[in-house]
Amino acid sequence: MTERLESDEAGIRRAAALLRAGGLVGFATETVYGLGADATNARAVARIFEAKERPRFNPLICHFSSADAAFLHVVADARAEALAAAFWPGPLTLVLPRRDSSPVSAIAAADLPSLAVRVPDHQVARRLLELVGRPVAAPSANRSGRVSPTIADHVLADLDGRIDAVLDSGATRVGLESSVLDLTGPIAVLLRPGGCTREAIEAVIDEVSVAAADTAVRAPGMLRSHYAPRLKLRLGAVAVGDDEALLGFGPDAPPARLTINLSARGDLIEAAANFFGALRRIDEEATALGLAGIAVSPIPDQGIGVAINDRLGRAAAPRF
């Protein structure tokens, strides 16, 4: 049963303790209610995808209590500093190069070299983030594909029993998700329109373009083939060739010269939490051994397994 917490100091502290312990907590920002998890805890972030029934490992926005806290994890240029001064706290997410020192998990960043960061304009949310003391990954607190929640009752209607708590702060003020602005290149690119308008952004920095529908992933929305390993993947493998490594799942994985098991006990959440690191590692180790490809055990296409299979399909797609 999901706890419903009051937005007083005791409730906020309880919510922070749950997040620090790897729990999932719905909380209000000025835009919509977010479903928060400790972004440095891969298993906690994997639970977000499971709870939302989210079919893809899209990058998640990391929330911070201040710009100083956010900029410890990303490299902020003059544009980012000016926008933060103008709009933070507020409904603007900035996508910036990730610092090597950032402990944010690969699954929260969709294994990208960038991070999406934001400081919400909500007193309760910022107090919560301050107490957690870690980046909090938080997409909207609803089942994937459903309407974003603007009150705690909306969160419970979709996620009661699937998350640990919701911190009830009443109705959100903006009711529309944050704008997402990519600053990883020389020209700022608006990836998602939202609570901060393009005109307002252009009043602070010189030029803003709008992303095409098929723009490579920096925020939700992925190309068919993306960040694939060097070696070819063979999906749904029940046997392994002599020249293949095995990315396994479950206790019955077949023998291979090199095996990395996403979850020997067949736990899909564990598999999701291990996925990006395991894919990178097996690609490197199999290449070093001179193997020609990577066989991948069948992954159940249910729950968070749908997201794992989506990512595997993209990783195995032909590259041109």
Secondary structure, 3 states (H helix, E strand, C coil): CCEEEECCHHHHHHHHHHHHCCCCEEEECCCCEEEEEECCCHHHHHHHHHHHCCCCCCCCEEECCCHHHHCCCECCCHHHHHHHHHHCCCCEEEEEEECCCCCCCCCCCCCCCEEEEECCCCHHHHHHHHHHCCCEECCECCCCCCCCCCCHHHHHHHHCCCCCEEEECCCCCCCCCCEEEECCCCCEEEEECCCCCHHHHHCCCCCEEECCCCCCCCCCCCCCCCCCCCCEEECCCCCCCCCEEEEECCCCCCCCCCEEECCCCCCHHHHHHHHHHHHHHHHHHHHHCCCCEEEECCCCCCCCHHHHHHHHHHHHCCCC
